[in-house]
Amino acid sequence: MAEYQTPKDRAYTNSLLSSAPKESAAFLNLKYTAERSDGVIPVKYRELMSVAVALTTQCAYCIESHIQNAVEAGATREEIAETVFIAAAIRAGGAVGNGLMAMRLFEEASAGKE
């Protein structure tokens, strides 16, 4: 296999959706609801949040889509840059938080072995 993820994979969208119609309908409804323009949170902020999540989940298609949507909603280069670093900081914070749990689990696993 020469490559894993490529824009050519988008050719399989209909195949994926039609192979699981109930699940894809539920997913698309959730996506539509989350991305609606009539919510209390303005579209630009919804898209900046979506960019941050896409960056942390590392979904290239989501990053591309939500950057485009954010630009269309008026996001600036500086807002995208700040979103990148906010997402990075929160992602790193999650590792530290899980690190606390790792220390506790280590203590529990090594209790009485020293």
SEMI-387378 format. One record per residue (C-alpha): y, z, x. Coordinates in Angstrom, 2 decimals, m for minus. Each point is the difference from the previous one (the first is absolute). Example, Ala and Ser with C-alpha at 12.3 -4.5 7.8 and 13.67 -1.06 7.14 Angstrom:
SEMI-387378
<r><c2>m4.50</c2><c3>7.80</c3><c1>12.30</c1></r>
<r><c2>3.44</c2><c3>m0.66</c3><c1>1.37</c1></r>
end
This chain:
SEMI-387378
<r><c2>0.00</c2><c3>0.00</c3><c1>0.00</c1></r>
<r><c2>3.25</c2><c3>m1.15</c3><c1>1.61</c1></r>
<r><c2>2.39</c2><c3>2.06</c3><c1>m2.09</c1></r>
<r><c2>m0.10</c2><c3>2.82</c3><c1>m2.51</c1></r>
<r><c2>3.17</c2><c3>0.07</c3><c1>m2.07</c1></r>
<r><c2>1.92</c2><c3>m3.20</c3><c1>m0.51</c1></r>
<r><c2>2.39</c2><c3>m1.40</c3><c1>m2.64</c1></r>
<r><c2>m2.77</c2><c3>m2.51</c3><c1>m0.79</c1></r>
<r><c2>m1.84</c2><c3>2.90</c3><c1>m1.68</c1></r>
<r><c2>2.45</c2><c3>m0.29</c3><c1>m2.91</c1></r>
<r><c2>m2.07</c2><c3>m2.98</c3><c1>m1.15</c1></r>
<r><c2>m2.56</c2><c3>2.58</c3><c1>m1.18</c1></r>
<r><c2>2.39</c2><c3>1.84</c3><c1>m2.35</c1></r>
<r><c2>m1.32</c2><c3>m1.59</c3><c1>m3.20</c1></r>
<r><c2>m3.58</c2><c3>0.47</c3><c1>1.16</c1></r>
<r><c2>0.59</c2><c3>3.72</c3><c1>0.54</c1></r>
<r><c2>1.87</c2><c3>0.51</c3><c1>m3.26</c1></r>
<r><c2>m2.48</c2><c3>m1.95</c3><c1>m2.13</c1></r>
<r><c2>m3.00</c2><c3>1.72</c3><c1>1.58</c1></r>
<r><c2>1.15</c2><c3>3.40</c3><c1>m1.28</c1></r>
<r><c2>2.15</c2><c3>m0.77</c3><c1>m3.05</c1></r>
<r><c2>0.32</c2><c3>3.50</c3><c1>m1.47</c1></r>
<r><c2>0.71</c2><c3>1.63</c3><c1>3.34</c1></r>
<r><c2>2.47</c2><c3>m2.70</c3><c1>1.05</c1></r>
<r><c2>1.80</c2><c3>0.23</c3><c1>m3.36</c1></r>
<r><c2>0.35</c2><c3>3.76</c3><c1>0.44</c1></r>
<r><c2>1.26</c2><c3>m0.44</c3><c1>3.56</c1></r>
<r><c2>2.50</c2><c3>m2.68</c3><c1>m0.98</c1></r>
<r><c2>1.26</c2><c3>2.13</c3><c1>m2.89</c1></r>
<r><c2>0.55</c2><c3>2.94</c3><c1>2.37</c1></r>
<r><c2>1.73</c2><c3>m2.30</c3><c1>2.50</c1></r>
<r><c2>2.21</c2><c3>m1.46</c3><c1>m2.74</c1></r>
<r><c2>0.88</c2><c3>3.46</c3><c1>m1.31</c1></r>
<r><c2>0.83</c2><c3>1.33</c3><c1>3.46</c1></r>
<r><c2>2.15</c2><c3>m3.03</c3><c1>0.81</c1></r>
<r><c2>1.86</c2><c3>m0.19</c3><c1>m3.32</c1></r>
<r><c2>3.75</c2><c3>m0.38</c3><c1>m0.03</c1></r>
<r><c2>0.73</c2><c3>2.25</c3><c1>m3.00</c1></r>
<r><c2>m0.98</c2><c3>3.32</c3><c1>1.59</c1></r>
<r><c2>2.32</c2><c3>2.83</c3><c1>0.98</c1></r>
<r><c2>m0.48</c2><c3>m0.85</c3><c1>3.69</c1></r>
<r><c2>1.93</c2><c3>m3.19</c3><c1>0.90</c1></r>
<r><c2>m2.04</c2><c3>m3.02</c3><c1>1.12</c1></r>
<r><c2>1.37</c2><c3>0.11</c3><c1>3.57</c1></r>
<r><c2>m1.19</c2><c3>3.59</c3><c1>0.44</c1></r>
<r><c2>m3.37</c2><c3>m0.80</c3><c1>m1.59</c1></r>
<r><c2>m0.40</c2><c3>m2.82</c3><c1>2.50</c1></r>
<r><c2>1.07</c2><c3>2.12</c3><c1>2.97</c1></r>
<r><c2>m2.61</c2><c3>2.59</c3><c1>m1.04</c1></r>
<r><c2>m2.53</c2><c3>m2.81</c3><c1>m0.32</c1></r>
<r><c2>0.87</c2><c3>m1.21</c3><c1>3.50</c1></r>
<r><c2>m0.53</c2><c3>3.51</c3><c1>1.36</c1></r>
<r><c2>m3.39</c2><c3>0.30</c3><c1>m1.69</c1></r>
<r><c2>m1.00</c2><c3>m3.49</c3><c1>1.13</c1></r>
<r><c2>0.90</c2><c3>0.91</c3><c1>3.57</c1></r>
<r><c2>m2.14</c2><c3>3.14</c3><c1>m0.10</c1></r>
<r><c2>m2.95</c2><c3>m1.73</c3><c1>m1.66</c1></r>
<r><c2>0.49</c2><c3>m2.90</c3><c1>2.42</c1></r>
<r><c2>m0.45</c2><c3>m2.69</c3><c1>m2.65</c1></r>
<r><c2>1.56</c2><c3>m3.13</c3><c1>1.49</c1></r>
<r><c2>0.12</c2><c3>m1.76</c3><c1>m3.38</c1></r>
<r><c2>1.73</c2><c3>3.01</c3><c1>m1.59</c1></r>
<r><c2>2.50</c2><c3>0.26</c3><c1>2.85</c1></r>
<r><c2>0.88</c2><c3>m3.68</c3><c1>m0.37</c1></r>
<r><c2>0.27</c2><c3>0.15</c3><c1>m3.78</c1></r>
<r><c2>2.02</c2><c3>3.20</c3><c1>m0.19</c1></r>
<r><c2>2.37</c2><c3>m1.02</c3><c1>2.82</c1></r>
<r><c2>0.72</c2><c3>m3.19</c3><c1>m1.95</c1></r>
<r><c2>0.49</c2><c3>2.00</c3><c1>m3.22</c1></r>
<r><c2>2.21</c2><c3>2.54</c3><c1>1.78</c1></r>
<r><c2>2.22</c2><c3>m2.75</c3><c1>1.41</c1></r>
<r><c2>0.27</c2><c3>m1.60</c3><c1>m3.44</c1></r>
<r><c2>0.96</c2><c3>3.44</c3><c1>m1.38</c1></r>
<r><c2>2.80</c2><c3>0.30</c3><c1>2.56</c1></r>
<r><c2>m1.59</c2><c3>2.02</c3><c1>2.80</c1></r>
<r><c2>1.69</c2><c3>m0.34</c3><c1>3.36</c1></r>
<r><c2>m1.47</c2><c3>m0.31</c3><c1>3.49</c1></r>
<r><c2>1.14</c2><c3>3.56</c3><c1>0.69</c1></r>
<r><c2>m1.72</c2><c3>1.32</c3><c1>m3.15</c1></r>
<r><c2>m3.23</c2><c3>m1.73</c3><c1>1.00</c1></r>
<r><c2>0.29</c2><c3>1.44</c3><c1>3.53</c1></r>
<r><c2>0.59</c2><c3>3.53</c3><c1>m1.32</c1></r>
<r><c2>m2.94</c2><c3>m0.44</c3><c1>m2.38</c1></r>
<r><c2>m2.21</c2><c3>m0.95</c3><c1>2.96</c1></r>
<r><c2>0.88</c2><c3>3.15</c3><c1>1.90</c1></r>
<r><c2>m0.20</c2><c3>2.28</c3><c1>m3.04</c1></r>
<r><c2>m3.50</c2><c3>m1.35</c3><c1>m0.70</c1></r>
<r><c2>m0.96</c2><c3>0.49</c3><c1>3.65</c1></r>
<r><c2>1.26</c2><c3>3.59</c3><c1>0.03</c1></r>
<r><c2>m1.78</c2><c3>0.91</c3><c1>m3.24</c1></r>
<r><c2>m3.20</c2><c3>m1.66</c3><c1>1.22</c1></r>
<r><c2>0.24</c2><c3>2.00</c3><c1>3.24</c1></r>
<r><c2>0.70</c2><c3>3.15</c3><c1>m2.01</c1></r>
<r><c2>m3.21</c2><c3>m0.61</c3><c1>m1.94</c1></r>
<r><c2>m1.93</c2><c3>m0.08</c3><c1>3.27</c1></r>
<r><c2>1.53</c2><c3>3.34</c3><c1>1.01</c1></r>
<r><c2>m0.84</c2><c3>1.47</c3><c1>m3.41</c1></r>
<r><c2>m3.59</c2><c3>m1.18</c3><c1>0.33</c1></r>
<r><c2>0.07</c2><c3>1.32</c3><c1>3.55</c1></r>
<r><c2>0.57</c2><c3>3.48</c3><c1>m1.43</c1></r>
<r><c2>m3.12</c2><c3>m0.43</c3><c1>m2.11</c1></r>
<r><c2>m1.87</c2><c3>m1.29</c3><c1>3.08</c1></r>
<r><c2>0.94</c2><c3>3.17</c3><c1>1.90</c1></r>
<r><c2>m1.28</c2><c3>2.16</c3><c1>m2.85</c1></r>
<r><c2>m3.23</c2><c3>m2.01</c3><c1>m0.22</c1></r>
<r><c2>m0.43</c2><c3>0.35</c3><c1>3.76</c1></r>
<r><c2>0.44</c2><c3>3.75</c3><c1>m0.25</c1></r>
<r><c2>m2.54</c2><c3>0.17</c3><c1>m2.83</c1></r>
<r><c2>m2.50</c2><c3>m2.28</c3><c1>1.81</c1></r>
<r><c2>0.28</c2><c3>1.84</c3><c1>3.29</c1></r>
<r><c2>0.02</c2><c3>3.54</c3><c1>m1.40</c1></r>
<r><c2>m2.51</c2><c3>2.10</c3><c1>1.86</c1></r>
<r><c2>m0.76</c2><c3>m2.72</c3><c1>2.58</c1></r>
<r><c2>2.34</c2><c3>1.32</c3><c1>2.67</c1></r>
end
